[in-house]
Amino acid sequence: MKLLLLGATGRTGRYVLSEALKRGHTVHALVRDKAKLGAASDQLKLFEGSPLEQEALQQAMQGCDTVISTLNISRKSDFPWAKLVSPKDLLSRAMLHIVALAPGAGVQHVLTMSAFGVHEKKENLPFLFRLLLRTSNIGVTYRDHERQEDILRASGLDWTIVRPVGLTNSEEPQQVLALTEAGGDGPRLARTVSRLAVARFLMDAAEKGNYVGKAVAISEKVVGS
C-alpha cells in the first residue's frame, strides 16, 4: 500500500506513521516542517506544505492508493476554552481538497479520524459533554468534524470514518471494541482508547477494507464486556 498520511506530526498521527512503516507500507507525509519527522527514506517520502494548499496536497498525494487523515483543530492547550491555533474550518476545507484530487491521483480509499459523538443524537450524549459542545471550542472542532464527514460521505469515494472516544497516550496492549451502531441492549463503549490502538485500527481498516462505507465508533474493550 502507498499511503498519504495527513497529520503525521500530531499525537495520533505519529503512531499511525510508525505503524504504517512497521508494516512495510510506503508513506507520503505532508507536514508543515519536515524536520519534525527526521530524515526521509525510500519508504518515507516527506512533503512540506499544508493540506489547505491544493498544489502541495496534489504533489504529496500523487501515486498513493490510500489517504489517512488524523488532522484535528488545535488549541493552545487541552483546556476546552483555550484559543484556537488552527482555522476553525481546517478539517472541512482539507477534505474538500482531498475528495477533489483523489480520483486523479489514483486514490481508492480515504480514511479519516473523527470523534465519538459527531453526528450523534445530542440526547444520547452526557449533559456535561453537551454543555462543552455548546459553550467551548470543543464544539468548534465537532462542528467541523461533522462537515468533513458529510463531504467525505458525498464524495463517491470508498471511505471509512473512525470515531474514537477519549484518547490516551497509553502504550499498553489494548483490544478495541468497534461499533457501527451504538445503543439499545448492545455492547457499551468504554470512556477511553489509546492513540496506539486507534493507529492500529486505522491501519487494519486500510489494509482489510472491512469498514468501507462505515462510520465506526471505537473504544478500549473492557475485559468481560
C-alpha positions in Angstrom: 0.0 0.0 0.0 1.2 3.5 -0.8 -0.3 5.8 1.8 -0.7 9.6 2.1 -0.8 10.5 5.8 -2.1 13.9 6.9 -1.4 14.9 10.5 1.7 12.8 10.8 3.3 15.1 13.4 0.2 15.0 15.6 -0.2 13.0 18.8 -2.1 10.2 17.0 -0.6 10.7 13.6 2.9 9.8 14.9 1.5 6.4 15.9 -0.1 5.9 12.5 3.2 6.7 10.8 5.2 4.3 13.0 2.6 1.5 12.5 2.5 2.0 8.7 6.3 1.9 8.4 6.5 -1.2 10.6 4.0 -3.0 8.3 6.2 -2.2 5.3 4.0 0.4 3.6 5.3 3.4 1.7 4.2 6.6 3.3 3.9 10.1 1.9 3.7 12.6 4.8 2.6 16.2 4.1 3.8 18.3 7.0 4.5 22.0 7.7 8.0 21.3 8.9 9.8 18.2 7.5 12.5 18.5 10.2 9.9 17.3 12.8 9.9 13.8 11.2 13.6 13.4 10.7 15.2 12.0 7.5 13.2 10.8 4.6 13.9 7.3 3.1 12.8 5.0 0.3 9.9 4.1 2.5 9.0 7.5 3.8 8.6 10.5 1.5 8.3 13.9 3.1 6.5 16.8 1.6 6.3 20.3 3.1 3.1 22.3 3.0 -0.4 22.4 4.2 -3.5 20.3 3.3 -5.2 23.6 2.6 -2.7 24.3 -0.2 -4.1 22.3 -3.2 -0.8 22.2 -5.1 1.1 20.8 -2.1 -1.6 18.3 -1.4 -1.7 17.2 -5.0 2.0 16.6 -5.1 2.0 14.6 -1.9 -1.0 12.5 -3.0 0.4 11.6 -6.4 0.8 7.8 -6.8 -1.0 7.0 -3.5 -3.8 4.5 -3.3 -4.9 5.4 0.2 -5.3 8.5 2.3 -5.4 8.5 6.1 -6.2 11.9 7.8 -5.6 12.4 11.6 -5.8 16.1 11.2 -7.5 18.0 14.1 -8.2 21.6 15.0 -5.6 22.6 17.6 -5.9 24.8 20.6 -3.2 26.4 22.7 -3.8 23.8 25.4 -6.2 21.0 26.2 -8.3 23.4 28.2 -11.7 23.4 26.3 -11.9 27.2 26.1 -8.3 27.7 25.0 -7.7 29.8 21.9 -7.7 28.0 18.6 -4.4 27.9 16.7 -5.9 26.2 13.6 -8.5 27.6 11.3 -12.0 26.6 12.6 -12.8 25.0 9.2 -9.4 23.2 8.8 -10.9 19.7 8.5 -13.7 20.5 6.1 -11.5 22.6 3.8 -8.8 20.0 3.7 -11.4 17.3 3.0 -12.8 19.3 0.0 -9.3 19.3 -1.5 -8.8 15.6 -0.7 -12.0 14.4 -2.4 -11.4 16.8 -5.4 -7.9 15.5 -6.0 -8.2 11.8 -5.1 -9.7 10.4 -8.3 -7.0 12.0 -10.5 -4.2 10.8 -8.1 -5.4 7.2 -8.1 -6.6 7.1 -4.5 -9.1 4.3 -3.8 -9.8 4.7 -0.1 -9.9 7.7 2.2 -10.0 7.1 6.0 -10.4 9.9 8.5 -10.3 10.1 12.2 -13.3 12.0 13.6 -14.5 11.8 17.2 -17.1 9.9 19.2 -20.3 12.0 19.4 -20.0 13.5 16.0 -23.4 13.3 14.2 -24.7 11.6 17.3 -28.1 12.5 18.6 -27.5 15.1 21.3 -29.8 13.4 23.8 -27.5 10.4 23.7 -24.6 12.4 24.9 -23.9 13.2 28.6 -25.2 16.5 29.8 -21.8 18.0 30.7 -20.4 17.0 27.3 -23.3 18.6 25.6 -22.6 21.7 27.6 -19.0 21.7 26.4 -20.0 21.3 22.8 -22.3 24.3 23.1 -20.0 26.6 25.0 -16.4 25.8 24.4 -14.0 25.4 21.4 -14.5 21.7 21.5 -17.8 22.5 19.8 -16.0 24.3 17.0 -14.0 21.1 16.3 -17.0 18.9 16.4 -19.0 21.0 14.0 -16.1 20.9 11.5 -15.8 17.1 12.0 -19.5 16.9 11.0 -18.8 19.0 7.9 -15.8 16.9 6.9 -17.8 13.7 7.4 -20.6 15.0 5.2 -18.1 15.9 2.4 -16.5 12.5 2.5 -19.7 10.6 2.5 -21.0 12.5 -0.5 -17.7 12.1 -2.4 -18.4 8.9 -4.3 -15.0 7.5 -3.0 -14.5 4.5 -0.8 -14.4 6.0 2.7 -14.1 5.0 6.4 -14.8 7.3 9.3 -13.3 6.3 12.7 -14.7 8.0 15.8 -12.6 7.2 18.9 -13.7 8.1 22.4 -11.4 10.0 24.8 -7.8 9.5 23.7 -4.9 8.4 26.0 -1.2 8.0 25.5 -1.0 4.5 27.0 1.2 2.1 25.1 -0.1 -1.0 26.9 -1.7 -3.5 24.5 -5.4 -2.9 24.1 -8.2 -4.8 22.4 -10.7 -2.5 20.6 -14.4 -2.5 20.7 -15.8 -1.2 17.4 -19.4 -0.3 16.9 -21.1 0.8 13.7 -24.3 1.2 15.6 -24.5 2.0 19.3 -27.3 2.0 21.8 -30.0 -0.4 22.7 -29.0 -3.6 24.6 -25.7 -4.0 22.7 -22.2 -3.6 24.0 -21.2 -0.3 25.5 -18.1 1.7 24.6 -15.6 2.5 27.3 -14.6 6.1 28.0 -11.1 5.9 26.6 -8.9 4.3 24.0 -5.2 4.7 23.4 -3.8 6.6 20.4 -1.7 3.5 19.6 -4.8 1.3 19.5 -6.5 3.9 17.2 -3.5 3.9 14.9 -3.5 0.1 14.7 -7.3 0.1 14.0 -6.9 2.7 11.2 -4.1 0.6 9.6 -6.1 -2.6 9.9 -9.1 -0.9 8.3 -6.9 0.5 5.5 -5.4 -2.9 4.8 -8.5 -5.0 5.0 -11.2 -2.6 3.7 -13.6 -4.1 6.2 -15.2 -0.8 7.2 -15.6 0.8 3.7 -18.7 3.0 3.7 -18.9 2.8 7.5 -18.6 5.3 10.4 -17.3 3.3 13.3 -17.0 4.3 17.0 -14.2 2.7 18.9 -13.0 2.4 22.5 -10.9 0.1 24.6 -12.6 -3.3 25.0 -13.0 -3.8 28.7 -12.5 -7.3 29.9 -15.8 -9.0 30.5 -17.8 -6.6 28.3 
